[in-house]
Amino acid sequence: MSDAQTTQIPVTVLTGYLGAGKTTLLNRILSENHGKRYAVIVNEFGEIGIDNELIVESDEEIYEMNNGCVCCTVRGDLIRVVEGLMRRPGRFDAIVVETTGLADPVPVAQTFFMDDDVRSKTRLDAVVALVDAKHLPLRLKDSREAEDQIAFADVVVLNKTDLVTPEELAKVEATIRAINPAARIHRTTRAGVALSEVLDRGAFDLARALENDPHFLEAHDDHDHHDHDGHDHDDHHHHAHPSDIHDVTVQSVSLRGGEMDPKKFFPWIEKVTQMEGPNILRLKGIIALKGDDERYVIQGVHMIIEGDHQRAWKDGEKHESRLVFIGRELDADRLKKSFEACQAA
Amino acid sequence: MPTVAPLDLEGHCVAAVFLDDVPHFALADGAVHRLDHGHKTVQANDGLLAAIHDVANDRLITGGEDGKVFAITAGGNAAEMASAGKKWVTGVAAGPQGAIAFASGKTAFVRFADGKTREFAHPRSVEGLAFSPKGMRFGVARYNGATLHFPAAAGKPVELEWAGAHTGITFSPDGAFLVTTMQENALHGWKLADGKHMRMSGYPGKVKSLSWAPKGKWLASSGAPAAIVWPFSSKDGPMGKAPLELGTRGNALVTSVACHPSQDVVAIGYDDGMVMAVRFADAKEVLLRRPGKGAITAMMWDKEERRVAFGSAAGDCGVIDISA
């Protein structure tokens, strides 16, 4: 009871292939003077050249929940480590979880929703994927994990941009955008992204999730909506066409509609996540509900779905519903038709 | 009326035990406090994760974030028993002939009284471990079941399978049953003679505290608004029988249970810090301590069956005297 009153510690999940720059970014998080203390959960102490009692080594341990749902997996080791860390909460302000290059980000994220103890003390802040601009095309050819990591990310740090030509970079970025239209992309060298862009993002915080991204799924699909404070605006005219990306199996389905009938929309989203849950990696949306003065935001991971009122609609703001599914084997036509059928008459 | 001698500490209490009749409170920062003619402290692990009372040797075995295992005896002696390296020691157990076991990552270690150590590698993490009361045998809770090792012999381990993540483990006092806590809100049990399964489910929360009643006739558990007490007196354990539900409260969850050493009575600690004693026969309740600052995390009765040491997640610990 008293525990519930203590604030939940934010958790950032760092994914990315070996060599993408995770260790560089971690070292910066641990050593830069940002006034915050981080507990870091790693798979191997490995190359982190910093002696810090708050670096915890943990063996990735994926547990299927015994509820008949194959996508309901959690990281058992994280449950244990987070429980241990949270018994002495005064030592740190936030937690960073580094995953192995081949790690599936889904069980990591689901741990923070499915385990009551973990959920009561911590909250998932954002999933950050480090991507090696040079090697991504190769990674996408030989593994599904690289694609999953991008599909699942809230923030993509497109690193080692100095090793590719502007044309290659534009193509890689278009690929990332094709996999995940909802993520923020930062182009960097030596993982040199501002730490405020990867830490304390509140990407899973329903109230904040879409405030970070005012252009979330805006009507003009060809508008490049990455990183408006980035430095590479001059590259924008290089538009790689997604159709020449052969190695992508993840797709996204972006839906747009008017005001929704809550009596139709909620049963629909419930049914979609129940039926299509295993194929849905992430979903995010802003929903305009008929007769409701507030924006309703919704997000999900596989079959886990959360929604809440975010804020009042502003004067003159268009009451529009926007929803994106990122996943595999999604029937775009059916989703679109059934979504549109939920619109209020 | 029971009286409470409080000891207000800072931090999460991992273990509350009596060592040579002196109450000791081990906190998550590794400090072990005791009420021995005044408040005294000894530092053991740098970060305490697991602790168990070694009844036979009247000592507290601890494992921690520093990868070390300590044995704490009355009078404030903390002796380092083993080191597993940089990884956390997440589980400890005390066995016969002074043997102790501890878990670090995917390895279970047994340290014999003479200081020799044996390693038992597992394909997955060693989640929990406990010695059998009979013979040199210990069990490991793991993903999809439990493994029984015989550390003094060369034989193969015995594998007990049940789908799901098993996080904690205990043997019945007669060694006939093995019970695990699970990641899901349930217990699983095996009758060791024939491997028969026992499913004990229906908890609204995870079960984190288990305690056997005298002679192993009952197993009390946390994880519900009442202490759930399973009957183990028949040869097939609790199968087909309903458990007792003792000390039911509408607005609180049981977080810790400790059975009385000789009578069918259980001390029940709740998430609001309240402690009650409840008799099995008629479910009669006696309030031992009013709600406090944090959830009760640890309790133990003394040998005279007169006092209960308790600790909480918020550090408000103490000793209840029921004889007053």
HADDOCK unambig.tbl for C-alpha pairs under 7 A between the chains (distance, minus, plus):
assign (segid A and resid 1 and name CA) (segid B and resid 271 and name CA) 6.53 0.50 0.50
assign (segid A and resid 1 and name CA) (segid B and resid 272 and name CA) 6.20 0.50 0.50
assign (segid A and resid 2 and name CA) (segid B and resid 293 and name CA) 6.74 0.50 0.50
assign (segid A and resid 2 and name CA) (segid B and resid 294 and name CA) 5.93 0.50 0.50
assign (segid A and resid 57 and name CA) (segid B and resid 87 and name CA) 6.11 0.50 0.50
assign (segid A and resid 59 and name CA) (segid B and resid 105 and name CA) 6.45 0.50 0.50
assign (segid A and resid 63 and name CA) (segid B and resid 165 and name CA) 6.33 0.50 0.50
assign (segid A and resid 64 and name CA) (segid B and resid 164 and name CA) 6.77 0.50 0.50
assign (segid A and resid 65 and name CA) (segid B and resid 164 and name CA) 6.48 0.50 0.50
assign (segid A and resid 66 and name CA) (segid B and resid 164 and name CA) 5.58 0.50 0.50
assign (segid A and resid 84 and name CA) (segid B and resid 49 and name CA) 6.30 0.50 0.50
assign (segid A and resid 87 and name CA) (segid B and resid 12 and name CA) 5.72 0.50 0.50
assign (segid A and resid 87 and name CA) (segid B and resid 28 and name CA) 6.30 0.50 0.50
assign (segid A and resid 88 and name CA) (segid B and resid 11 and name CA) 6.84 0.50 0.50
assign (segid A and resid 88 and name CA) (segid B and resid 28 and name CA) 6.62 0.50 0.50
